[in-house]
């Protein structure tokens, strides 16, 4: 059962931290695109 901790890194588990980081990246891209869209 000790091998499970090593396998968890190989298998990309979805964690709250990962979702939060992904959400921040997506929000940043959307915000940047919106600012470029607003520029004359």
Secondary structure, DSSP 8 states (H G I E B T S, - for coil): -THHHHHHHHTT---HHHHHHHHHHHHHHHHHHHHHHH--
